[in-house]
Each structure stands twice: as structure tokens, then as C-alpha cells.
């Protein structure tokens, strides 16, 4: 069985505890060597499957330099990490997130 431990914290102590935990996780992530998945190279067919987009759509994005890609000769390649970052750039905030920012 799991033991449950209850420790009383003041609001200030709890915030500091959370900050310390978050900093520890971030430092571990920054100092850890990148996984092989971060440098995974995809072909256009694999990128198409990964992004759930038609190959022709990806060609259109590359011709307009709207998507990160690598070109070697006549072949196009994509770093999976770059594609993930590109996807996150399109993230739109919800109304509730915008209201929370306004209240701060």
C-alpha cells in the first residue's frame, strides 16, 4: 500500500516548494543529453504521415519556406523536433487563457 504523508505548508512555502520542483525538472531536462528521437530525420512521406498532411501540401509549404526542412540534392528531409516546434507555433490561446492573462 502507498503511505500518505500530509505536511502543512503556508502559501508562501508551498509556492517555493513548487518553484524548486519545477526548476529541478527543467534543469534535469536541459542538462540531459538529447534523445535519439530529437534528431530523428523524416522523409517527405514520413513527414506527411506524421503531420497528417498530403505530400503535395508539404511541398507547397516548403516552396513558400513556411515549414522547416533540409534539402540535399533533390530530396527533402525533416527533423521531427523541428516539425513539433513548427506545429506548436500555430497554437492559439482559448478565451479562458486570454481572460486569465488579462486578470494578471
MDTraj code that builds the backbone (N, CA, C; nanometers):
import mdtraj as md
import numpy as np

residues = "UNK UNK UNK UNK UNK UNK UNK UNK UNK UNK UNK UNK UNK UNK UNK UNK UNK UNK UNK UNK UNK UNK UNK UNK UNK UNK UNK UNK UNK UNK UNK UNK UNK UNK UNK UNK UNK UNK UNK UNK UNK UNK UNK UNK UNK UNK UNK UNK UNK UNK UNK UNK UNK UNK UNK UNK UNK UNK UNK UNK UNK UNK UNK UNK UNK UNK UNK UNK UNK UNK UNK UNK UNK UNK UNK UNK UNK UNK UNK UNK UNK UNK UNK UNK UNK UNK UNK UNK UNK UNK UNK UNK UNK UNK UNK UNK UNK UNK UNK UNK UNK UNK UNK UNK".split()
xyz = np.array([
    [0.0825, -0.1187, 0.0000],
    [0.0000, 0.0000, 0.0000],
    [0.0870, 0.1253, 0.0000],
    [0.0344, 0.2298, -0.0581],
    [0.1048, 0.3574, -0.0574],
    [0.0775, 0.4294, 0.0728],
    [0.1835, 0.4837, 0.1317],
    [0.1676, 0.5639, 0.2518],
    [0.1414, 0.7075, 0.2117],
    [0.0486, 0.7702, 0.2789],
    [0.0153, 0.9091, 0.2521],
    [0.0760, 0.9942, 0.3621],
    [0.1498, 1.0961, 0.3213],
    [0.2127, 1.1862, 0.4164],
    [0.1535, 1.3248, 0.3967],
    [0.1035, 1.3825, 0.5024],
    [0.0474, 1.5175, 0.4972],
    [0.1418, 1.6111, 0.5713],
    [0.1833, 1.7166, 0.5023],
    [0.2716, 1.8149, 0.5625],
    [0.2065, 1.9515, 0.5475],
    [0.1860, 2.0207, 0.6571],
    [0.1248, 2.1540, 0.6449],
    [0.2253, 2.2535, 0.5861],
    [0.1816, 2.3292, 0.4875],
    [0.2619, 2.4320, 0.4228],
    [0.1858, 2.5635, 0.4301],
    [0.2600, 2.6701, 0.4483],
    [0.1974, 2.8009, 0.4280],
    [0.1906, 2.8238, 0.2781],
    [0.1131, 2.9214, 0.2371],
    [0.1006, 2.9512, 0.0944],
    [0.2374, 2.9850, 0.0349],
    [0.3142, 3.0636, 0.1067],
    [0.4479, 3.1040, 0.0607],
    [0.5414, 2.9828, 0.0500],
    [0.5399, 2.8946, 0.1508],
    [0.6241, 2.7748, 0.1485],
    [0.5851, 2.6822, 0.0335],
    [0.4547, 2.6709, 0.0096],
    [0.4084, 2.5839, -0.0985],
    [0.4533, 2.6364, -0.2345],
    [0.4426, 2.7681, -0.2549],
    [0.4889, 2.8275, -0.3810],
    [0.6379, 2.8032, -0.4009],
    [0.7161, 2.8236, -0.2957],
    [0.8606, 2.7999, -0.3066],
    [0.8915, 2.6535, -0.3349],
    [0.8169, 2.5653, -0.2716],
    [0.8350, 2.4228, -0.2954],
    [0.8071, 2.3880, -0.4420],
    [0.6961, 2.4413, -0.4953],
    [0.6625, 2.4168, -0.6360],
    [0.7687, 2.4740, -0.7290],
    [0.8151, 2.5955, -0.7013],
    [0.9195, 2.6569, -0.7847],
    [1.0454, 2.5708, -0.7853],
    [1.0850, 2.5233, -0.6671],
    [1.2039, 2.4387, -0.6582],
    [1.1869, 2.3099, -0.7388],
    [1.0688, 2.2485, -0.7288],
    [1.0424, 2.1247, -0.8037],
    [1.0471, 2.1493, -0.9541],
    [0.9841, 2.2584, -0.9974],
    [0.9814, 2.2898, -1.1400],
    [1.1218, 2.3202, -1.1905],
    [1.1985, 2.3988, -1.1138],
    [1.3361, 2.4292, -1.1527],
    [1.4208, 2.3029, -1.1632],
    [1.4018, 2.2118, -1.0701],
    [1.4769, 2.0866, -1.0721],
    [1.4472, 2.0059, -1.1987],
    [1.3197, 1.9981, -1.2343],
    [1.2806, 1.9245, -1.3549],
    [1.3374, 1.9924, -1.4795],
    [1.3276, 2.1254, -1.4856],
    [1.3787, 2.1981, -1.6021],
    [1.5296, 2.1831, -1.6158],
    [1.6011, 2.1916, -1.5057],
    [1.7466, 2.1764, -1.5110],
    [1.7836, 2.0362, -1.5562],
    [1.7136, 1.9348, -1.5030],
    [1.7398, 1.7970, -1.5467],
    [1.7162, 1.7818, -1.6961],
    [1.6102, 1.8442, -1.7471],
    [1.5777, 1.8329, -1.8898],
    [1.6830, 1.9035, -1.9737],
    [1.7298, 2.0199, -1.9287],
    [1.8288, 2.0949, -2.0055],
    [1.9651, 2.0271, -2.0047],
    [2.0001, 1.9627, -1.8939],
    [2.1326, 1.9014, -1.8823],
    [2.1390, 1.7599, -1.9376],
    [2.0250, 1.6968, -1.9530],
    [2.0230, 1.5593, -2.0039],
    [2.0565, 1.5598, -2.1528],
    [2.1343, 1.4637, -2.1977],
    [2.1662, 1.4588, -2.3407],
    [2.0401, 1.4337, -2.4226],
    [2.0313, 1.4942, -2.5407],
    [1.9112, 1.4757, -2.6223],
    [1.8926, 1.3302, -2.6611],
    [1.7676, 1.2892, -2.6628],
    [1.7388, 1.1517, -2.7026],
    [1.7545, 1.1392, -2.8540],
    [1.7679, 1.0169, -2.8995],
    [1.7838, 0.9946, -3.0430],
    [1.6597, 1.0387, -3.1190],
    [1.5448, 1.0397, -3.0510],
    [1.4194, 1.0804, -3.1135],
    [1.4222, 1.2274, -3.1543],
    [1.4982, 1.3105, -3.0786],
    [1.5042, 1.4528, -3.1075],
    [1.5765, 1.4808, -3.2387],
    [1.6640, 1.3908, -3.2817],
    [1.7381, 1.4107, -3.4053],
    [1.6884, 1.3204, -3.5172],
    [1.5706, 1.2650, -3.4973],
    [1.5144, 1.1753, -3.5976],
    [1.4846, 1.2535, -3.7261],
    [1.5323, 1.1999, -3.8367],
    [1.5133, 1.2617, -3.9676],
    [1.4030, 1.1854, -4.0409],
    [1.3088, 1.2614, -4.0965],
    [1.1966, 1.2010, -4.1680],
    [1.2040, 1.2344, -4.3166],
    [1.1610, 1.1416, -4.3984],
    [1.1443, 1.1691, -4.5412],
    [1.0142, 1.2456, -4.5593],
    [0.9879, 1.2906, -4.6795],
    [0.8631, 1.3655, -4.7015],
    [0.7413, 1.2764, -4.6796],
    [0.7531, 1.1494, -4.7148],
    [0.6414, 1.0567, -4.6936],
    [0.6172, 1.0366, -4.5436],
    [0.7247, 1.0214, -4.4669],
    [0.7117, 1.0038, -4.3223],
    [0.6583, 1.1316, -4.2565],
    [0.7065, 1.2472, -4.3031],
    [0.6588, 1.3754, -4.2500],
    [0.5100, 1.3925, -4.2809],
    [0.4699, 1.3525, -4.4000],
    [0.3305, 1.3602, -4.4397],
    [0.2438, 1.2767, -4.3459],
    [0.2900, 1.1574, -4.3177],
    [0.2167, 1.0686, -4.2273],
    [0.2161, 1.1264, -4.0861],
    [0.3307, 1.1754, -4.0391],
    [0.3430, 1.2297, -3.9037],
    [0.2526, 1.3517, -3.8834],
    [0.2479, 1.4407, -3.9837],
    [0.1688, 1.5631, -3.9735],
    [0.0237, 1.5446, -4.0173],
    [-0.0040, 1.4301, -4.0767],
    [-0.1366, 1.4021, -4.1319],
    [-0.1732, 1.5065, -4.2387],
    [-0.0766, 1.5340, -4.3252],
    [-0.0958, 1.6270, -4.4369],
    [-0.0597, 1.5561, -4.5667],
    [-0.1193, 1.5997, -4.6748],
    [-0.0855, 1.5433, -4.8058],
    [0.0570, 1.5846, -4.8432],
    [0.1243, 1.4983, -4.9159],
    [0.2609, 1.5276, -4.9607],
    [0.2631, 1.6572, -5.0406],
    [0.1641, 1.6771, -5.1243],
    [0.1583, 1.7981, -5.2063],
    [0.1471, 1.9236, -5.1187],
    [0.0750, 1.9143, -5.0078],
    [0.0630, 2.0268, -4.9144],
    [0.1994, 2.0598, -4.8541],
    [0.2742, 1.9576, -4.8190],
    [0.4077, 1.9800, -4.7625],
    [0.4994, 2.0425, -4.8662],
    [0.4920, 1.9967, -4.9914],
    [0.5702, 2.0602, -5.0978],
    [0.5352, 2.2087, -5.1079],
    [0.4072, 2.2414, -5.0970],
    [0.3642, 2.3810, -5.1019],
    [0.4241, 2.4618, -4.9872],
    [0.4239, 2.4045, -4.8660],
    [0.4829, 2.4729, -4.7511],
    [0.6330, 2.4946, -4.7704],
    [0.7018, 2.3941, -4.8251],
    [0.8462, 2.4099, -4.8431],
    [0.8781, 2.5127, -4.9504],
    [0.7980, 2.5182, -5.0553],
    [0.8256, 2.6150, -5.1617],
    [0.8059, 2.7590, -5.1131],
    [0.7218, 2.7763, -5.0102],
    [0.6989, 2.9088, -4.9518],
    [0.7820, 2.9304, -4.8256],
    [0.8704, 2.8355, -4.7942],
    [0.9524, 2.8391, -4.6722],
    [0.8675, 2.8590, -4.5465],
    [0.7534, 2.7919, -4.5418],
    [0.6639, 2.8023, -4.4263],
    [0.6859, 2.6892, -4.3260],
    [0.7654, 2.5917, -4.3625],
    [0.7894, 2.4761, -4.2771],
    [0.9404, 2.4498, -4.2771],
    [0.9986, 2.4115, -4.1631],
    [1.1423, 2.3834, -4.1603],
    [1.1743, 2.2538, -4.2343],
    [1.2760, 2.2589, -4.3200],
    [1.3136, 2.1396, -4.3959],
    [1.4616, 2.1434, -4.4302],
    [1.5117, 2.0298, -4.4741],
    [1.6501, 2.0143, -4.5183],
    [1.6444, 1.9639, -4.6609],
    [1.7228, 2.0241, -4.7487],
    [1.7247, 1.9794, -4.8874],
    [1.8656, 1.9331, -4.9219],
    [1.8769, 1.8102, -4.9664],
    [2.0031, 1.7527, -5.0123],
    [1.9784, 1.6999, -5.1521],
    [2.0352, 1.7683, -5.2476],
    [2.0085, 1.7317, -5.3865],
    [1.8626, 1.7622, -5.4178],
    [1.7931, 1.6631, -5.4683],
    [1.6510, 1.6803, -5.4989],
    [1.5603, 1.6257, -5.3887],
    [1.6193, 1.5774, -5.2811],
    [1.5426, 1.5152, -5.1723],
    [1.5160, 1.6144, -5.0598],
    [1.3979, 1.6039, -4.9993],
    [1.3609, 1.6847, -4.8839],
    [1.3580, 1.5960, -4.7601],
    [1.4113, 1.6502, -4.6505],
    [1.4111, 1.5808, -4.5229],
    [1.3621, 1.6769, -4.4155],
    [1.3144, 1.6201, -4.3058],
    [1.2575, 1.6998, -4.1980],
    [1.3033, 1.6437, -4.0646],
    [1.3495, 1.7324, -3.9751],
    [1.3796, 1.6893, -3.8387],
    [1.2493, 1.6859, -3.7613],
    [1.2241, 1.5754, -3.6948],
    [1.0998, 1.5585, -3.6207],
    [1.0834, 1.6684, -3.5154],
    [1.1920, 1.7039, -3.4470],
    [1.1871, 1.8080, -3.3451],
    [1.1472, 1.9420, -3.4059],
    [1.1983, 1.9735, -3.5252],
    [1.1617, 2.0980, -3.5934],
    [1.0139, 2.0992, -3.6305],
    [0.9622, 1.9851, -3.6734],
    [0.8202, 1.9767, -3.7093],
    [0.7317, 1.9958, -3.5861],
    [0.7734, 1.9388, -3.4733],
    [0.6968, 1.9565, -3.3500],
    [0.6948, 2.1034, -3.3089],
    [0.8089, 2.1695, -3.3181],
    [0.8158, 2.3124, -3.2848],
    [0.7291, 2.3940, -3.3796],
    [0.7328, 2.3594, -3.5067],
    [0.6526, 2.4291, -3.6072],
    [0.5037, 2.4149, -3.5765],
    [0.4625, 2.2956, -3.5358],
    [0.3226, 2.2739, -3.5007],
    [0.2818, 2.3591, -3.3808],
    [0.3700, 2.3678, -3.2820],
    [0.3372, 2.4427, -3.1611],
    [0.3319, 2.5927, -3.1861],
    [0.3995, 2.6413, -3.2895],
    [0.3935, 2.7832, -3.3230],
    [0.2513, 2.8242, -3.3595],
    [0.1733, 2.7323, -3.4098],
    [0.0369, 2.7613, -3.4509],
    [-0.0639, 2.7526, -3.3377],
    [-0.0157, 2.7306, -3.2153],
    [-0.1045, 2.7164, -3.1002],
    [-0.1775, 2.8478, -3.0724],
    [-0.3090, 2.8431, -3.0636],
    [-0.3916, 2.9600, -3.0350],
    [-0.4459, 2.9494, -2.8922],
    [-0.4487, 3.0613, -2.8219],
    [-0.4978, 3.0612, -2.6845],
    [-0.6501, 3.0597, -2.6832],
    [-0.7049, 2.9911, -2.5824],
    [-0.8503, 2.9881, -2.5657],
    [-0.8955, 3.1174, -2.4994],
    [-1.0251, 3.1431, -2.5039],
    [-1.0800, 3.2629, -2.4401],
    [-1.0489, 3.2660, -2.2913],
    [-1.0569, 3.1518, -2.2253],
    [-1.0296, 3.1479, -2.0808],
    [-0.8829, 3.1800, -2.0522],
    [-0.7899, 3.1321, -2.1377],
    [-0.6478, 3.1643, -2.1187],
    [-0.6232, 3.3139, -2.1382],
    [-0.6897, 3.3736, -2.2360],
    [-0.6749, 3.5175, -2.2601],
    [-0.7287, 3.5961, -2.1415],
    [-0.8445, 3.5549, -2.0867],
    [-0.9021, 3.6231, -1.9714],
    [-0.8118, 3.6117, -1.8485],
    [-0.7508, 3.4949, -1.8280],
    [-0.6593, 3.4772, -1.7157],
    [-0.5411, 3.5732, -1.7276],
    [-0.4873, 3.5890, -1.8487],
    [-0.3751, 3.6815, -1.8693],
    [-0.4171, 3.8250, -1.8433],
    [-0.5394, 3.8604, -1.8832],
    [-0.5888, 3.9958, -1.8601],
    [-0.6046, 4.0249, -1.7114],
    [-0.6480, 3.9234, -1.6362],
    [-0.6677, 3.9402, -1.4916],
    [-0.5368, 3.9534, -1.4163],
    [-0.4288, 3.9024, -1.4732],
    [-0.2976, 3.9153, -1.4085],
    [-0.2497, 4.0535, -1.4303],
])
top = md.Topology()
chain = top.add_chain()
for i, resn in enumerate(residues, 1):
    res = top.add_residue(resn, chain, resSeq=i)
    for name in ("N", "CA", "C"):
        top.add_atom(name, md.element.get_by_symbol(name[0]), res)
traj = md.Trajectory(xyz[None], top)
